[in-house]
Amino acid sequence: MSTTPKPLDRLLATLETNRFVTIKDKFKEIMVPLYFKKGRIIVGLGQINDSIYLIEKGVIRTYYQKGFEDITARMISEGEIANIAESFFSHSPSMEIMETLEDTKVWAISYIDYRALAHQEHLVAELIIQLLEERLVNFSEKVRLFKSMTVTERIQYYIQSPGSLYRRVPDHYIATYLGMTPSTFSRCLKSYFRDVEG
């Protein structure tokens, strides 16, 4: 599995290059530090996700509701970008909910500041496009995960992946993220560890 630099690391490293020296200060001006306690709803259902959050510390998940069940769409931690893209870029009510799973520190960039800077500086637009392209690749990898792997293979792949949050977040969030019930996840997890230890 490839371990590419995380978006926050990429952004900070890019801002240190000569090419971006003229807009480094502008980025510092628009990045606002925010602290959220564990369990904080950052974006509620029907609210507009009006900021991009770059996670310095902590874990955030996004999820949607299907009947009485919460289905985890993403779980992201240090160095990653947290936002609900459809709501942020179209400035429309969110169909997902964003919450913290740990005490979390982020750097927030508002929609207004992002649009203004991207409009003024083509380098910013170019960088954001690169980061979004990487996110789309990661999404495609998740689709492949669902379509080509068995339940046990999904669990193995997730646990062994560099971005795994296994043992850090509750198992039932991982279960819905991987497209299975918590009971199936628990049963297959036991089987996986038996095979590993045997």
Stockholm file with secondary structure:
# STOCKHOLM 1.0

chainA/1-198         MSTTPKPLDRLLATLETNRFVTIKDKFKEIMVPLYFKKGRIIVGLGQINDSIYLIEKGVIRTYYQKGFEDITARMISEGEIANIAESFFSHSPSMEIMETLEDTKVWAISYIDYRALAHQEHLVAELIIQLLEERLVNFSEKVRLFKSMTVTERIQYYIQSPGSLYRRVPDHYIATYLGMTPSTFSRCLKSYFRDVEG
#=GR chainA/1-198 SS CCCCCCHHHHHHHHHTSGGGTTTHHHHHHHCEEEEECTTCEEECTTSBCCEEEEEEESCEEEEEEETTEEEEEEEECTTCEECCHHHHHHTCBCSSEEEESSCEEEEEEEHHHHHHHHHHCHHHHHHHHHHHHHHHHHHHHHHHHHHHCCHHHHHHHHHHSTTCCBTTBCHHHHHHHTTSCHHHHHHHHHHHHHHHHC
#=GC SS_cons         CCCCCCHHHHHHHHHTSGGGTTTHHHHHHHCEEEEECTTCEEECTTSBCCEEEEEEESCEEEEEEETTEEEEEEEECTTCEECCHHHHHHTCBCSSEEEESSCEEEEEEEHHHHHHHHHHCHHHHHHHHHHHHHHHHHHHHHHHHHHHCCHHHHHHHHHHSTTCCBTTBCHHHHHHHTTSCHHHHHHHHHHHHHHHHC
//
